[in-house]
Structures are given as structure tokens and as C-alpha cells.
Amino acid sequence: MKLSTPLLITLASIACFTSCSITAPYGEFVKTINFSSLDTFSYKHTLTTGMNFRKSDELLLEEFSEKVIVSQLEGRGFQSTAAAAADADFFVVVKWKKLVSIYANPFDHIDPYNEVIARRDDPSSRFASRLHLTLEIYESSTRNLFWRNELPNIFDALQLSEERVTESLKLAIKDFPQHIVKDPNLPSIH
């Protein structure tokens, strides 16, 4: 009996501490892939779904999604093959969804944590339309999804601007790895 009480307290403490830690992965591989074989990419398209978007908002999302993702991937060392999409090793799809949600999760939002928490007490911001961003990357040869990042409630739909779209897309692709440069002096194992 004396041994079980400290053990029970220890287990309860461990459960409490581990349940309080939040590690939100901002992107992850969903399928195994030979990443070193990926050199080129193409931007396939931007999808807008959910509640109706204004035409100007749709155009902004399409333009900036392509511009930001292409520049981010080129900055990681990949080469864009916009002219010959069929020759690309992988392709990218960006999905924006406009939905009504009860509140914004401060861990998913692009604004600082304290600002999101402060707005939660405002009755007008509790039930609002928010944008959800999903970035998907597919292997071109098999058309299989291998990397995905989903950011729900990234920002309120009324706050749609070039800056917010750009920051959201940068956050979405933040954890995608750099291009692997192959050393021509190493022997091939094929």
C-alpha cells in the first residue's frame, strides 16, 4: 500500500505534464519517398472551397499561392518546371477553405498567441468565418500524396490581405526539407 501511493502520484504527474505539452507539427510526410530523387517541381493549382469567396479574393489567393510557394521551393534549391509540368518530379496543390468556426485556436493562428487569446473574449470574434489552408505535395510519376500540411483557422476571412496570405503560405511550407544536392563523385548504388 505504501509503495502504490507514490507510484500512483508519479504516474498522475507524468500524465498531467505530458498531456499539457503541445507539439503541433506544421507539416509532415504522409508517405515514404526517395527524397534525394526530387529535383524539379511544378505548381499545379489553387483550390478555393467552402463559403463563397469574392472574385477578387479568389484571384488574390491564386496569385499569391503560386508566387509564394514557387519562391519558397526555389529558395530550398528545387527547380521550377512551369513550362513542362509533366517533367517535374513533384507538384504542389494549395487548398483554401472558408468555413464558419466557433473560435480560433491560438496554436494554429498566424497572429501571436497573446493577440488570439485576447480576442477570444470578444463576442463578435467567437463565431466567424475563417480560412483553412492545406498544402499538399504529390509525386508526379505516381500522383501519390507524400507531404501534407493542414492549418485550420489560420486567420479570419475578414482579415484577408496579401500579407496574411503570404505569411500563412510561408508557415505552411516552413518544415518542408531543403533540396538534397547529390555529389557526382559518390558511386551510384543502382
LUMDO-845283 format. One record per atom (N, C-alpha, C, O): residue in one letter; atom name; x, y, z. Coordinates in pm, whole numbers. Example, Ala and Ser with C-alpha at 12.3 -4.5 7.8 and 13.67 -1.06 7.14 Angstrom:
<recs>
- a	N	1319	-569	780 $
- a	CA	1230	-450	780 $
- a	C	1320	-330	780 $
- a	O	1424	-332	846 $
- s	N	1285	-225	708 $
- s	CA	1367	-106	714 $
- s	C	1290	3	787 $
- s	O	1341	114	804 $
</recs>
This chain:
<recs>
- m	N	82	-119	0 $
- m	CA	0	0	0 $
- m	C	86	125	0 $
- m	O	57	222	-71 $
- k	N	195	123	81 $
- k	CA	282	240	89 $
- k	C	354	263	-43 $
- k	O	382	377	-79 $
- l	N	386	157	-115 $
- l	CA	457	168	-241 $
- l	C	363	214	-353 $
- l	O	407	284	-445 $
- s	N	239	177	-347 $
- s	CA	146	211	-455 $
- s	C	106	359	-455 $
- s	O	78	414	-562 $
- t	N	104	424	-341 $
- t	CA	68	565	-334 $
- t	C	170	654	-407 $
- t	O	130	735	-490 $
- p	N	300	642	-379 $
- p	CA	397	724	-454 $
- p	C	397	691	-603 $
- p	O	415	779	-688 $
- l	N	378	563	-634 $
- l	CA	373	523	-775 $
- l	C	254	586	-844 $
- l	O	265	632	-958 $
- l	N	141	588	-779 $
- l	CA	20	648	-834 $
- l	C	36	798	-853 $
- l	O	-6	853	-955 $
- i	N	97	864	-757 $
- i	CA	121	1009	-767 $
- i	C	218	1037	-882 $
- i	O	199	1133	-957 $
- t	N	321	956	-895 $
- t	CA	419	974	-1003 $
- t	C	352	957	-1139 $
- t	O	374	1038	-1229 $
- l	N	272	853	-1155 $
- l	CA	203	830	-1281 $
- l	C	105	942	-1313 $
- l	O	93	984	-1428 $
- a	N	35	991	-1212 $
- a	CA	-58	1102	-1234 $
- a	C	17	1228	-1275 $
- a	O	-30	1303	-1361 $
- s	N	131	1253	-1215 $
- s	CA	213	1370	-1250 $
- s	C	264	1361	-1393 $
- s	O	260	1458	-1468 $
- i	N	312	1244	-1430 $
- i	CA	362	1224	-1566 $
- i	C	250	1244	-1667 $
- i	O	269	1310	-1770 $
- a	N	134	1189	-1639 $
- a	CA	19	1205	-1729 $
- a	C	-21	1351	-1743 $
- a	O	-54	1397	-1852 $
- c	N	-17	1424	-1632 $
- c	CA	-53	1566	-1635 $
- c	C	46	1645	-1718 $
- c	O	5	1726	-1802 $
- f	N	175	1624	-1696 $
- f	CA	276	1700	-1768 $
- f	C	280	1666	-1917 $
- f	O	299	1755	-1999 $
- t	N	263	1540	-1951 $
- t	CA	268	1503	-2092 $
- t	C	143	1545	-2167 $
- t	O	150	1571	-2287 $
- s	N	31	1553	-2100 $
- s	CA	-92	1595	-2169 $
- s	C	-95	1746	-2189 $
- s	O	-167	1795	-2276 $
- c	N	-19	1819	-2111 $
- c	CA	-15	1965	-2124 $
- c	C	80	2011	-2233 $
- c	O	69	2124	-2281 $
- s	N	173	1927	-2272 $
- s	CA	268	1968	-2376 $
- s	C	203	1952	-2512 $
- s	O	146	1848	-2545 $
- i	N	213	2058	-2591 $
- i	CA	153	2057	-2724 $
- i	C	264	2070	-2826 $
- i	O	339	2167	-2826 $
- t	N	273	1971	-2911 $
- t	CA	369	1977	-3020 $
- t	C	290	1966	-3149 $
- t	O	257	1856	-3194 $
- a	N	261	2080	-3207 $
- a	CA	183	2082	-3330 $
- a	C	276	2079	-3450 $
- a	O	342	2178	-3479 $
- p	N	282	1965	-3519 $
- p	CA	368	1960	-3636 $
- p	C	308	2045	-3748 $
- p	O	189	2034	-3778 $
- y	N	391	2128	-3808 $
- y	CA	340	2216	-3913 $
- y	C	355	2155	-4051 $
- y	O	333	2224	-4150 $
- g	N	390	2034	-4061 $
- g	CA	398	1967	-4189 $
- g	C	462	1832	-4170 $
- g	O	551	1815	-4087 $
- e	N	415	1737	-4247 $
- e	CA	470	1605	-4226 $
- e	C	459	1521	-4351 $
- e	O	372	1542	-4436 $
- f	N	549	1427	-4360 $
- f	CA	544	1330	-4468 $
- f	C	432	1232	-4435 $
- f	O	418	1188	-4321 $
- v	N	353	1199	-4534 $
- v	CA	244	1105	-4514 $
- v	C	270	973	-4588 $
- v	O	192	878	-4578 $
- k	N	380	969	-4662 $
- k	CA	417	850	-4736 $
- k	C	569	849	-4751 $
- k	O	631	955	-4760 $
- t	N	626	732	-4753 $
- t	CA	770	719	-4773 $
- t	C	804	753	-4918 $
- t	O	735	712	-5011 $
- i	N	912	828	-4936 $
- i	CA	955	868	-5070 $
- i	C	1108	879	-5071 $
- i	O	1169	909	-4968 $
- n	N	1167	854	-5187 $
- n	CA	1310	874	-5204 $
- n	C	1331	1024	-5229 $
- n	O	1327	1070	-5343 $
- f	N	1352	1097	-5122 $
- f	CA	1356	1243	-5131 $
- f	C	1475	1293	-5214 $
- f	O	1466	1400	-5275 $
- s	N	1583	1220	-5217 $
- s	CA	1700	1265	-5292 $
- s	C	1677	1262	-5442 $
- s	O	1755	1321	-5517 $
- s	N	1573	1195	-5488 $
- s	CA	1544	1192	-5632 $
- s	C	1460	1311	-5676 $
- s	O	1433	1326	-5795 $
- l	N	1419	1395	-5583 $
- l	CA	1334	1510	-5617 $
- l	C	1420	1632	-5647 $
- l	O	1488	1685	-5560 $
- d	N	1416	1676	-5772 $
- d	CA	1492	1792	-5815 $
- d	C	1404	1904	-5869 $
- d	O	1431	2022	-5846 $
- t	N	1298	1868	-5940 $
- t	CA	1214	1967	-6007 $
- t	C	1070	1959	-5958 $
- t	O	1026	1854	-5910 $
- f	N	998	2070	-5970 $
- f	CA	859	2074	-5926 $
- f	C	777	2161	-6021 $
- f	O	831	2239	-6099 $
- s	N	648	2146	-6010 $
- s	CA	556	2236	-6080 $
- s	C	445	2274	-5984 $
- s	O	408	2197	-5894 $
- y	N	393	2392	-6004 $
- y	CA	279	2436	-5923 $
- y	C	155	2401	-6003 $
- y	O	134	2454	-6112 $
- k	N	72	2311	-5949 $
- k	CA	-43	2264	-6027 $
- k	C	-157	2365	-6023 $
- k	O	-195	2419	-6127 $
- h	N	-213	2391	-5904 $
- h	CA	-323	2487	-5896 $
- h	C	-359	2520	-5750 $
- h	O	-309	2459	-5655 $
- t	N	-448	2619	-5739 $
- t	CA	-503	2660	-5611 $
- t	C	-652	2630	-5613 $
- t	O	-722	2667	-5707 $
- l	N	-701	2563	-5511 $
- l	CA	-844	2534	-5499 $
- l	C	-904	2621	-5390 $
- l	O	-846	2634	-5282 $
- t	N	-1018	2680	-5417 $
- t	CA	-1091	2756	-5315 $
- t	C	-1227	2689	-5298 $
- t	O	-1303	2674	-5395 $
- t	N	-1258	2649	-5176 $
- t	CA	-1384	2580	-5148 $
- t	C	-1448	2639	-5023 $
- t	O	-1394	2729	-4960 $
- g	N	-1564	2586	-4989 $
- g	CA	-1635	2632	-4870 $
- g	C	-1731	2744	-4904 $
- g	O	-1791	2745	-5012 $
- m	N	-1744	2838	-4813 $
- m	CA	-1832	2952	-4836 $
- m	C	-1782	3033	-4956 $
- m	O	-1665	3024	-4993 $
- n	N	-1870	3109	-5015 $
- n	CA	-1834	3185	-5135 $
- n	C	-1724	3288	-5107 $
- n	O	-1726	3359	-5007 $
- f	N	-1629	3292	-5198 $
- f	CA	-1524	3393	-5197 $
- f	C	-1562	3501	-5298 $
- f	O	-1623	3473	-5400 $
- r	N	-1524	3625	-5268 $
- r	CA	-1535	3728	-5370 $
- r	C	-1436	3695	-5481 $
- r	O	-1332	3635	-5455 $
- k	N	-1467	3734	-5603 $
- k	CA	-1379	3704	-5715 $
- k	C	-1239	3764	-5692 $
- k	O	-1138	3700	-5723 $
- s	N	-1234	3886	-5638 $
- s	CA	-1104	3950	-5611 $
- s	C	-1024	3871	-5506 $
- s	O	-902	3862	-5516 $
- d	N	-1092	3815	-5407 $
- d	CA	-1024	3735	-5306 $
- d	C	-971	3605	-5366 $
- d	O	-860	3562	-5335 $
- e	N	-1050	3542	-5454 $
- e	CA	-1005	3421	-5521 $
- e	C	-881	3447	-5605 $
- e	O	-785	3369	-5602 $
- l	N	-883	3558	-5680 $
- l	CA	-768	3593	-5763 $
- l	C	-644	3620	-5678 $
- l	O	-534	3579	-5714 $
- l	N	-663	3688	-5566 $
- l	CA	-551	3715	-5475 $
- l	C	-493	3585	-5422 $
- l	O	-371	3568	-5421 $
- l	N	-580	3493	-5377 $
- l	CA	-534	3365	-5324 $
- l	C	-459	3285	-5430 $
- l	O	-355	3225	-5402 $
- e	N	-512	3282	-5553 $
- e	CA	-448	3207	-5660 $
- e	C	-312	3265	-5694 $
- e	O	-214	3192	-5706 $
- e	N	-305	3397	-5710 $
- e	CA	-180	3462	-5749 $
- e	C	-72	3446	-5643 $
- e	O	40	3408	-5674 $
- f	N	-106	3476	-5519 $
- f	CA	-6	3472	-5413 $
- f	C	29	3329	-5373 $
- f	O	143	3304	-5334 $
- s	N	-64	3237	-5382 $
- s	CA	-31	3097	-5350 $
- s	C	78	3048	-5444 $
- s	O	177	2989	-5399 $
- e	N	61	3071	-5571 $
- e	CA	162	3025	-5667 $
- e	C	294	3099	-5647 $
- e	O	400	3037	-5644 $
- k	N	287	3230	-5635 $
- k	CA	409	3310	-5622 $
- k	C	491	3272	-5498 $
- k	O	612	3254	-5507 $
- v	N	425	3259	-5384 $
- v	CA	495	3230	-5259 $
- v	C	550	3088	-5258 $
- v	O	666	3067	-5221 $
- i	N	470	2991	-5297 $
- i	CA	515	2852	-5294 $
- i	C	630	2830	-5391 $
- i	O	728	2762	-5357 $
- v	N	621	2886	-5511 $
- v	CA	730	2872	-5608 $
- v	C	858	2934	-5553 $
- v	O	965	2873	-5562 $
- s	N	849	3054	-5496 $
- s	CA	970	3119	-5444 $
- s	C	1027	3043	-5324 $
- s	O	1148	3035	-5309 $
- q	N	941	2989	-5239 $
- q	CA	988	2913	-5123 $
- q	C	1058	2783	-5165 $
- q	O	1162	2748	-5109 $
- l	N	1003	2714	-5263 $
- l	CA	1066	2590	-5309 $
- l	C	1196	2618	-5384 $
- l	O	1293	2545	-5370 $
- e	N	1198	2724	-5464 $
- e	CA	1322	2762	-5532 $
- e	C	1427	2803	-5430 $
- e	O	1546	2775	-5448 $
- g	N	1386	2869	-5324 $
- g	CA	1478	2905	-5217 $
- g	C	1534	2785	-5144 $
- g	O	1640	2794	-5081 $
- r	N	1466	2672	-5151 $
- r	CA	1514	2548	-5089 $
- r	C	1600	2467	-5186 $
- r	O	1649	2360	-5150 $
- g	N	1619	2517	-5308 $
- g	CA	1708	2452	-5404 $
- g	C	1640	2370	-5512 $
- g	O	1708	2310	-5594 $
- f	N	1507	2365	-5514 $
- f	CA	1437	2291	-5618 $
- f	C	1422	2380	-5742 $
- f	O	1422	2503	-5731 $
- q	N	1410	2318	-5859 $
- q	CA	1394	2393	-5984 $
- q	C	1250	2383	-6031 $
- q	O	1191	2275	-6034 $
- s	N	1195	2497	-6068 $
- s	CA	1058	2503	-6120 $
- s	C	1057	2465	-6267 $
- s	O	1143	2507	-6345 $
- t	N	959	2385	-6304 $
- t	CA	940	2347	-6444 $
- t	C	802	2390	-6488 $
- t	O	720	2307	-6526 $
- a	N	775	2519	-6482 $
- a	CA	642	2571	-6514 $
- a	C	603	2541	-6658 $
- a	O	486	2516	-6686 $
- a	N	699	2544	-6749 $
- a	CA	668	2521	-6890 $
- a	C	636	2375	-6917 $
- a	O	548	2346	-6999 $
- a	N	703	2283	-6852 $
- a	CA	683	2139	-6877 $
- a	C	646	2070	-6747 $
- a	O	729	2002	-6686 $
- a	N	520	2086	-6706 $
- a	CA	475	2029	-6578 $
- a	C	488	1877	-6574 $
- a	O	506	1819	-6467 $
- a	N	478	1812	-6689 $
- a	CA	487	1666	-6693 $
- a	C	627	1617	-6659 $
- a	O	645	1503	-6618 $
- d	N	727	1703	-6677 $
- d	CA	866	1665	-6649 $
- d	C	906	1684	-6504 $
- d	O	1016	1646	-6465 $
- a	N	821	1742	-6424 $
- a	CA	854	1770	-6284 $
- a	C	853	1642	-6202 $
- a	O	779	1548	-6231 $
- d	N	938	1640	-6098 $
- d	CA	943	1525	-6008 $
- d	C	827	1525	-5910 $
- d	O	780	1419	-5868 $
- f	N	780	1644	-5874 $
- f	CA	665	1655	-5785 $
- f	C	587	1781	-5819 $
- f	O	638	1873	-5882 $
- f	N	460	1783	-5775 $
- f	CA	377	1902	-5797 $
- f	C	306	1940	-5669 $
- f	O	288	1858	-5579 $
- v	N	265	2068	-5663 $
- v	CA	210	2127	-5541 $
- v	C	66	2172	-5567 $
- v	O	35	2228	-5672 $
- v	N	-20	2147	-5469 $
- v	CA	-159	2193	-5471 $
- v	C	-185	2268	-5341 $
- v	O	-154	2219	-5232 $
- v	N	-241	2388	-5354 $
- v	CA	-278	2468	-5236 $
- v	C	-430	2473	-5230 $
- v	O	-496	2501	-5330 $
- k	N	-485	2447	-5111 $
- k	CA	-630	2449	-5092 $
- k	C	-665	2551	-4984 $
- k	O	-614	2545	-4872 $
- w	N	-753	2643	-5018 $
- w	CA	-806	2740	-4922 $
- w	C	-953	2707	-4903 $
- w	O	-1027	2693	-5000 $
- k	N	-994	2694	-4779 $
- k	CA	-1134	2664	-4747 $
- k	C	-1185	2770	-4651 $
- k	O	-1121	2800	-4550 $
- k	N	-1300	2825	-4683 $
- k	CA	-1362	2928	-4599 $
- k	C	-1479	2863	-4526 $
- k	O	-1577	2820	-4588 $
- l	N	-1469	2858	-4393 $
- l	CA	-1571	2794	-4310 $
- l	C	-1602	2880	-4189 $
- l	O	-1521	2963	-4146 $
- v	N	-1719	2860	-4134 $
- v	CA	-1755	2926	-4009 $
- v	C	-1708	2836	-3896 $
- v	O	-1735	2716	-3895 $
- s	N	-1637	2896	-3800 $
- s	CA	-1592	2820	-3685 $
- s	C	-1621	2899	-3558 $
- s	O	-1640	3021	-3561 $
- i	N	-1625	2829	-3447 $
- i	CA	-1662	2890	-3320 $
- i	C	-1552	2978	-3266 $
- i	O	-1580	3088	-3218 $
- y	N	-1426	2935	-3272 $
- y	CA	-1316	3015	-3222 $
- y	C	-1189	2977	-3295 $
- y	O	-1181	2871	-3357 $
- a	N	-1091	3063	-3288 $
- a	CA	-961	3035	-3349 $
- a	C	-870	2974	-3244 $
- a	O	-859	3023	-3132 $
- n	N	-804	2867	-3281 $
- n	CA	-707	2804	-3194 $
- n	C	-579	2887	-3198 $
- n	O	-523	2906	-3306 $
- p	N	-530	2937	-3086 $
- p	CA	-411	3022	-3088 $
- p	C	-286	2953	-3139 $
- p	O	-191	3020	-3180 $
- f	N	-283	2820	-3138 $
- f	CA	-166	2748	-3187 $
- f	C	-169	2733	-3339 $
- f	O	-64	2710	-3399 $
- d	N	-285	2746	-3401 $
- d	CA	-297	2733	-3546 $
- d	C	-297	2868	-3616 $
- d	O	-283	2873	-3738 $
- h	N	-313	2973	-3544 $
- h	CA	-331	3107	-3599 $
- h	C	-196	3170	-3633 $
- h	O	-96	3139	-3570 $
- i	N	-194	3260	-3734 $
- i	CA	-68	3325	-3769 $
- i	C	-37	3445	-3680 $
- i	O	77	3491	-3675 $
- d	N	-138	3494	-3610 $
- d	CA	-114	3605	-3518 $
- d	C	-48	3553	-3391 $
- d	O	-59	3434	-3360 $
- p	N	20	3639	-3316 $
- p	CA	80	3595	-3190 $
- p	C	-25	3539	-3094 $
- p	O	-140	3582	-3093 $
- y	N	18	3443	-3016 $
- y	CA	-68	3371	-2922 $
- y	C	-148	3467	-2834 $
- y	O	-269	3450	-2819 $
- n	N	-82	3567	-2776 $
- n	CA	-149	3660	-2684 $
- n	C	-262	3738	-2752 $
- n	O	-365	3764	-2691 $
- e	N	-242	3777	-2878 $
- e	CA	-347	3851	-2950 $
- e	C	-470	3764	-2975 $
- e	O	-583	3810	-2961 $
- v	N	-447	3638	-3011 $
- v	CA	-560	3547	-3036 $
- v	C	-637	3521	-2907 $
- v	O	-760	3520	-2908 $
- i	N	-566	3500	-2797 $
- i	CA	-631	3477	-2668 $
- i	C	-711	3600	-2626 $
- i	O	-822	3587	-2575 $
- a	N	-656	3719	-2647 $
- a	CA	-726	3843	-2609 $
- a	C	-855	3860	-2687 $
- a	O	-954	3912	-2634 $
- r	N	-857	3817	-2813 $
- r	CA	-978	3830	-2895 $
- r	C	-1084	3726	-2862 $
- r	O	-1200	3743	-2901 $
- r	N	-1049	3620	-2793 $
- r	CA	-1146	3515	-2763 $
- r	C	-1260	3564	-2675 $
- r	O	-1369	3507	-2678 $
- d	N	-1236	3668	-2596 $
- d	CA	-1342	3722	-2509 $
- d	C	-1436	3815	-2584 $
- d	O	-1542	3849	-2534 $
- d	N	-1397	3855	-2704 $
- d	CA	-1481	3943	-2785 $
- d	C	-1592	3860	-2849 $
- d	O	-1563	3769	-2928 $
- p	N	-1719	3889	-2818 $
- p	CA	-1829	3807	-2871 $
- p	C	-1836	3808	-3025 $
- p	O	-1881	3711	-3085 $
- s	N	-1792	3915	-3087 $
- s	CA	-1801	3922	-3232 $
- s	C	-1698	3833	-3301 $
- s	O	-1714	3800	-3419 $
- s	N	-1592	3793	-3231 $
- s	CA	-1489	3710	-3295 $
- s	C	-1503	3561	-3261 $
- s	O	-1425	3480	-3310 $
- r	N	-1599	3526	-3179 $
- r	CA	-1615	3385	-3143 $
- r	C	-1670	3303	-3258 $
- r	O	-1618	3195	-3287 $
- f	N	-1772	3352	-3324 $
- f	CA	-1837	3278	-3432 $
- f	C	-1815	3357	-3560 $
- f	O	-1887	3452	-3589 $
- a	N	-1714	3318	-3637 $
- a	CA	-1677	3394	-3756 $
- a	C	-1630	3301	-3866 $
- a	O	-1594	3186	-3842 $
- s	N	-1632	3353	-3989 $
- s	CA	-1578	3273	-4100 $
- s	C	-1426	3289	-4099 $
- s	O	-1373	3399	-4089 $
- r	N	-1360	3175	-4109 $
- r	CA	-1215	3171	-4105 $
- r	C	-1162	3090	-4223 $
- r	O	-1232	3005	-4278 $
- l	N	-1039	3118	-4259 $
- l	CA	-976	3045	-4367 $
- l	C	-893	2929	-4313 $
- l	O	-824	2941	-4212 $
- h	N	-903	2818	-4382 $
- h	CA	-826	2698	-4353 $
- h	C	-734	2676	-4472 $
- h	O	-777	2684	-4587 $
- l	N	-609	2649	-4446 $
- l	CA	-510	2630	-4552 $
- l	C	-458	2488	-4548 $
- l	O	-421	2437	-4443 $
- t	N	-455	2425	-4665 $
- t	CA	-396	2292	-4679 $
- t	C	-297	2296	-4794 $
- t	O	-331	2338	-4905 $
- l	N	-177	2252	-4768 $
- l	CA	-72	2244	-4869 $
- l	C	-41	2097	-4890 $
- l	O	-8	2026	-4796 $
- e	N	-53	2051	-5015 $
- e	CA	-27	1911	-5047 $
- e	C	77	1902	-5156 $
- e	O	76	1979	-5252 $
- i	N	168	1806	-5141 $
- i	CA	274	1785	-5240 $
- i	C	268	1639	-5284 $
- i	O	269	1547	-5202 $
- y	N	261	1621	-5417 $
- y	CA	242	1489	-5478 $
- y	C	363	1451	-5562 $
- y	O	427	1536	-5624 $
- e	N	394	1324	-5564 $
- e	CA	496	1272	-5655 $
- e	C	435	1265	-5794 $
- e	O	327	1207	-5810 $
- s	N	498	1321	-5894 $
- s	CA	440	1329	-6028 $
- s	C	424	1193	-6095 $
- s	O	323	1168	-6161 $
- s	N	523	1105	-6081 $
- s	CA	517	977	-6152 $
- s	C	403	888	-6105 $
- s	O	342	819	-6187 $
- t	N	373	889	-5977 $
- t	CA	267	803	-5923 $
- t	C	140	881	-5888 $
- t	O	35	821	-5866 $
- r	N	151	1012	-5883 $
- r	CA	42	1101	-5842 $
- r	C	-4	1073	-5698 $
- r	O	-119	1099	-5662 $
- n	N	88	1020	-5618 $
- n	CA	60	991	-5477 $
- n	C	102	1109	-5390 $
- n	O	207	1170	-5410 $
- l	N	17	1139	-5293 $
- l	CA	48	1242	-5194 $
- l	C	161	1191	-5105 $
- l	O	154	1079	-5054 $
- f	N	266	1274	-5085 $
- f	CA	372	1232	-4994 $
- f	C	399	1333	-4883 $
- f	O	465	1299	-4785 $
- w	N	349	1457	-4894 $
- w	CA	370	1556	-4789 $
- w	C	245	1643	-4779 $
- w	O	188	1683	-4881 $
- r	N	204	1672	-4656 $
- r	CA	81	1750	-4636 $
- r	C	94	1835	-4510 $
- r	O	151	1793	-4410 $
- n	N	38	1955	-4519 $
- n	CA	32	2041	-4402 $
- n	C	-104	2107	-4400 $
- n	O	-147	2167	-4498 $
- e	N	-171	2094	-4289 $
- e	CA	-306	2149	-4275 $
- e	C	-305	2251	-4162 $
- e	O	-267	2220	-4049 $
- l	N	-348	2373	-4193 $
- l	CA	-354	2481	-4093 $
- l	C	-499	2529	-4083 $
- l	O	-539	2618	-4158 $
- p	N	-577	2473	-3990 $
- p	CA	-715	2518	-3974 $
- p	C	-721	2654	-3904 $
- p	O	-636	2685	-3821 $
- n	N	-821	2731	-3937 $
- n	CA	-844	2861	-3872 $
- n	C	-720	2951	-3874 $
- n	O	-688	3014	-3774 $
- i	N	-652	2956	-3987 $
- i	CA	-526	3030	-3994 $
- i	C	-547	3179	-3973 $
- i	O	-463	3245	-3911 $
- f	N	-657	3235	-4022 $
- f	CA	-694	3373	-3991 $
- f	C	-840	3396	-4029 $
- f	O	-898	3320	-4106 $
- d	N	-898	3502	-3973 $
- d	CA	-1038	3536	-4002 $
- d	C	-1051	3581	-4147 $
- d	O	-963	3649	-4199 $
- a	N	-1161	3543	-4211 $
- a	CA	-1182	3576	-4352 $
- a	C	-1185	3727	-4376 $
- a	O	-1145	3774	-4482 $
- l	N	-1233	3803	-4278 $
- l	CA	-1237	3949	-4293 $
- l	C	-1097	4010	-4293 $
- l	O	-1079	4124	-4337 $
- q	N	-999	3937	-4244 $
- q	CA	-862	3987	-4236 $
- q	C	-779	3948	-4360 $
- q	O	-657	3964	-4359 $
- l	N	-844	3899	-4463 $
- l	CA	-774	3855	-4583 $
- l	C	-696	3971	-4645 $
- l	O	-753	4074	-4679 $
- s	N	-565	3951	-4658 $
- s	CA	-478	4051	-4721 $
- s	C	-358	3979	-4781 $
- s	O	-334	3861	-4753 $
- e	N	-284	4050	-4865 $
- e	CA	-165	3991	-4927 $
- e	C	-66	3945	-4821 $
- e	O	-8	3837	-4833 $
- e	N	-48	4026	-4719 $
- e	CA	48	3993	-4613 $
- e	C	7	3866	-4538 $
- e	O	91	3779	-4512 $
- r	N	-121	3854	-4503 $
- r	CA	-167	3735	-4428 $
- r	C	-157	3609	-4514 $
- r	O	-120	3502	-4464 $
- v	N	-190	3622	-4642 $
- v	CA	-181	3506	-4731 $
- v	C	-35	3462	-4743 $
- v	O	-4	3344	-4734 $
- t	N	54	3559	-4762 $
- t	CA	197	3529	-4775 $
- t	C	251	3463	-4648 $
- t	O	320	3361	-4656 $
- e	N	221	3520	-4531 $
- e	CA	270	3462	-4405 $
- e	C	213	3323	-4380 $
- e	O	283	3235	-4329 $
- s	N	87	3302	-4417 $
- s	CA	25	3171	-4398 $
- s	C	92	3066	-4485 $
- s	O	118	2954	-4439 $
- l	N	120	3100	-4609 $
- l	CA	183	3006	-4700 $
- l	C	327	2975	-4656 $
- l	O	372	2861	-4666 $
- k	N	397	3076	-4608 $
- k	CA	533	3052	-4558 $
- k	C	531	2959	-4437 $
- k	O	618	2873	-4423 $
- l	N	432	2977	-4350 $
- l	CA	418	2889	-4235 $
- l	C	383	2747	-4279 $
- l	O	431	2650	-4221 $
- a	N	300	2735	-4381 $
- a	CA	258	2604	-4429 $
- a	C	375	2523	-4485 $
- a	O	379	2401	-4468 $
- i	N	469	2589	-4551 $
- i	CA	580	2516	-4615 $
- i	C	708	2520	-4533 $
- i	O	811	2469	-4575 $
- k	N	701	2581	-4417 $
- k	CA	819	2603	-4332 $
- k	C	899	2475	-4306 $
- k	O	1022	2480	-4310 $
- d	N	835	2365	-4280 $
- d	CA	905	2242	-4242 $
- d	C	933	2149	-4359 $
- d	O	977	2036	-4338 $
- f	N	908	2194	-4482 $
- f	CA	942	2111	-4596 $
- f	C	1094	2115	-4613 $
- f	O	1153	2223	-4610 $
- p	N	1158	2000	-4629 $
- p	CA	1305	1996	-4630 $
- p	C	1370	2066	-4750 $
- p	O	1306	2091	-4852 $
- q	N	1495	2096	-4734 $
- q	CA	1578	2153	-4841 $
- q	C	1605	2045	-4947 $
- q	O	1598	1925	-4920 $
- h	N	1636	2091	-5067 $
- h	CA	1676	2002	-5175 $
- h	C	1805	1930	-5136 $
- h	O	1894	1992	-5077 $
- i	N	1816	1805	-5168 $
- i	CA	1936	1727	-5139 $
- i	C	2025	1733	-5263 $
- i	O	1990	1684	-5370 $
- v	N	2140	1793	-5246 $
- v	CA	2235	1804	-5357 $
- v	C	2316	1676	-5363 $
- v	O	2377	1634	-5265 $
- k	N	2314	1614	-5480 $
- k	CA	2385	1488	-5498 $
- k	C	2531	1514	-5534 $
- k	O	2561	1600	-5618 $
- d	N	2620	1442	-5472 $
- d	CA	2763	1454	-5501 $
- d	C	2795	1363	-5620 $
- d	O	2780	1241	-5609 $
- p	N	2840	1420	-5734 $
- p	CA	2868	1336	-5851 $
- p	C	2988	1243	-5830 $
- p	O	3007	1149	-5907 $
- n	N	3068	1267	-5728 $
- n	CA	3185	1183	-5701 $
- n	C	3150	1056	-5626 $
- n	O	3231	964	-5618 $
- l	N	3028	1049	-5571 $
- l	CA	2987	929	-5498 $
- l	C	2939	822	-5596 $
- l	O	2876	855	-5697 $
- p	N	2966	697	-5568 $
- p	CA	2918	592	-5659 $
- p	C	2768	572	-5648 $
- p	O	2711	595	-5541 $
- s	N	2706	531	-5754 $
- s	CA	2563	503	-5755 $
- s	C	2539	363	-5702 $
- s	O	2618	272	-5730 $
- i	N	2433	343	-5627 $
- i	CA	2402	210	-5572 $
- i	C	2298	139	-5656 $
- i	O	2247	35	-5614 $
- h	N	2264	191	-5772 $
- h	CA	2163	127	-5859 $
- h	C	2219	11	-5933 $
- h	O	2147	-53	-6010 $
</recs>
